[in-house]
């Protein structure tokens, strides 16, 4: 393994500063500064190779060539991007920085103290783990499952003073609003249409404070008014702040990404999900629909939840075999959950129910380092 690549290895769960350069001398200098800051940096020779880490890194350091390539590749704009050089700074450096949306240009060795400070600050910025939930067809129960999963994660973290809580994101503007699923339609706070003007670096604490809170869950919901088309920059800014201000983000994804909706690659330049759960009713037509959704999910870490009833006798194992996806479990029909929701009770509150048990299995077995063991 290349020593620079080895130096970039570390905990896959922790966001790391990203160094993008094919200049070996500059790379040596930046890795030395990262070591002085007590952090490990991820390294890529060009922005194309860094695409998966582009939005996740708390800080990005580019050389001039890489900065120019960022615009050509149309990577999403993001904060905390710096252009670094060992040569004298020229107008060409500033032009490249402008193309990349970088904050500034810095020359070594004069900029060493500043870069060490930025690397050290970026190391503690934090970045939430993320779970996407997607239904193979309408009525698959994805919204209910997303709400129950977020609620279970929030309950088990309620006694942790270091916890930054759980963010539940409504990715479907045509779904009627997750606040309704949680019985929180009257809870004050901002919804997606209120955030269309967000740009640049939104403050994570201010966002968390401004959103509705339901039983320990921070909720970013749609409303039931006219459809609003969300600018990409606004979505990126809000989601980046949401990830920085929470420990876990659960996203209820929209099939086919309707206008204004959040597609499966909702984080786009912010990186892939840690896990995507695909909910599939045990029906022949739903399995066919799930096959199309699985193609959209290529490149994601996908697990399968099969939901009853099974009118034709399809088993969870048979559905998983047909789709070629790992099976998390079987979710039987649970009429009590539907009745509770009609009365404004969040799903999964009853810990003895099948829905709550399956949510615990996801958090304990699929992402065991995410939220700890069940109390």
C-alpha positions, -999 to +999 in steps of 0.1 A: +000+000+000+012+035-008+024+052+024+003+082+018-028+061+013-019+042+045-016+074+063-051+083+053-066+051+067-084+054+100-118+048+115-143+046+087-170+060+110-152+093+116-151+121+090-116+131+080-100+161+063-096+155+026-064+163+007-067+164-031-034+168-050-012+148-073+019+169-062+040+146-040+058+174-024+027+193-015+011+161-003+040+154+020+037+189+035+000+186+041+002+151+057+029+165+080+006+193+090-023+168+095+000+148+118+009+179+137-028+186+142-033+150+155-056+139+126-055+115+098-063+128+063-080+110+035-060+115+002-071+115-034-050+125-065-079+144-081-115+155-073-130+126-094-114+101-071-125+121-041-162+124-051-175+100-025-158+119+003-163+154-011-192+165+011-184+143+042-150+158+049-150+185+075-122+203+056-109+200+020-074+211+009-068+214-028-040+223-051-046+246-080-052+219-106-076+201-084-095+233-077-100+239-114-112+203-119-139+207-092-159+231-114-154+208-145-168+178-125-197+200-112-193+188-076-218+204-052-207+236-036-196+232+001-179+252+028-144+246+043-125+243+010-090+258+008-065+260-020-029+254-009+003+260-027+041+259-021+047+283-049+040+321-048+003+329-050-008+342-084-041+354-099-044+319-114-047+304-079-075+328-070-093+321-103-091+283-095-103+290-060-133+309-073-142+280-096-141+255-068-160+278-044-130+278-021-128+303+008-092+314+003-057+306-010-028+298+013+010+296+006+033+273+026+052+276+048+036+309+059+002+293+063+013+264+084-002+276+118-035+285+101-038+251+084-029+232+115-056+250+134-082+244+106-072+207+105-076+204+142-109+222+143-122+201+114-114+169+132-139+176+160-166+190+137-185+156+136-208+141+110-239+120+116-244+085+105-272+082+080-299+057+072-322+060+042-356+042+041-373+035+008-405+017-001-407-005-031-441+008-038-466+033-023-480+020+010-450-002+017-447+014+052-414+033+046-426+065+064-439+046+094-407+026+096-385+057+093-404+074+121-403+043+143-365+039+137-358+075+145-379+073+177-362+041+189-327+057+183-337+088+202-351+069+232-320+049+237-298+080+235-320+102+258-297+095+288-265+103+270-254+139+278-230+139+248-257+129+224-266+154+197-299+137+190-315+122+159-327+141+128-356+127+108-358+140+073-390+140+052-378+134+016-412+131+000-432+163-006-462+143-018-463+122+013-485+144+034-458+153+059-440+132+085-452+155+112-487+140+106-473+105+111-458+116+144-489+135+155-469+167+154-487+187+128-493+215+153-458+215+168-441+248+160-409+249+140-397+253+104-406+230+076-389+224+042-407+253+024-393+277+051-358+268+042-357+274+004-334+304+009-307+285+028-273+289+012-237+284+022-228+273+057-260+270+078-255+269+116-261+233+129-272+245+164-296+272+150-311+247+126-317+221+153-333+247+175-356+260+147-370+226+137-399+208+155-390+183+182-410+152+189-400+128+217-363+135+213-364+135+175-356+166+155-380+167+126-375+182+091-409+177+075-429+188+045-463+204+050-496+200+033-495+233+012-486+239-024-456+220-037-423+239-035-393+232-056-362+231-034-330+246-048-301+221-047-280+246-028-307+249-001-310+212+003-272+208+005-268+236+031-296+223+053-286+186+052-250+195+058-260+215+089-283+187+099-255+161+098-231+183+117-257+189+144-269+154+150-255+119+156-279+101+134-300+112+103-329+090+091-343+100+057-377+089+044-369+087+007-392+094-022-395+069-050-385+085-083-377+118-067-407+139-076-402+176-082-389+191-050-382+157-035-350+142-022-337+114-044-320+082-032-286+099-034-301+126-012-267+134+003-252+137-032-218+154-027-223+148+011-216+111+005-236+078+004-258+065+032-243+042+058-273+020+052-305+020+030-335-001+041-357-012+012-392-021+024-410-046+002-445-060+007-447-097+002-465-095-031-454-104-066-459-069-080-441-053-051-411-076-057-410-065-093-411-029-083-383-035-057-361-049-085-363-015-102-356+003-070-326-019-063-311-008-096-315+028-084-298+019-052-266+006-069-236+017-049-255+020-016-253-004+013-288-019+010-307-042+033-342-057+029-372-056+051-401-077+039-436-067+051-466-088+055-492-100+050-483-124+022-514-132+002-496-156-021-475-171+006-442-154-003-417-157+025-391-131+034-363-155+024-379-161-010-382-123-016-346-117-006-334-145-029-353-130-058-338-096-052-303-108-042-303-085-011-294-092+025-325-097+047-329-077+079-362-093+088-399-099+084-424-072+095-458-087+100-490-067+096-496-048+129-530-032+129-524-017+163-497+006+148-522+019+122-548+025+149-523+043+171-513+066+142-549+076+136-550+088+171-517+108+167-494+084+185-459+080+169-453+045+155-431+021+174-438+035+208-449+001+221-416-017+227-434-051+226-446-047+190-430-062+159-422-028+145-402-017+176-384-051+178-373-048+142-361-012+147-340-024+176-325-052+154-315-026+128-298-004+153-281-033+171-272-056+143-269-036+111-252-005+126-240-018+160-216+011+166-243+037+158-263+040+189-251+014+214-268-016+230-305-016+241-309-007+277 
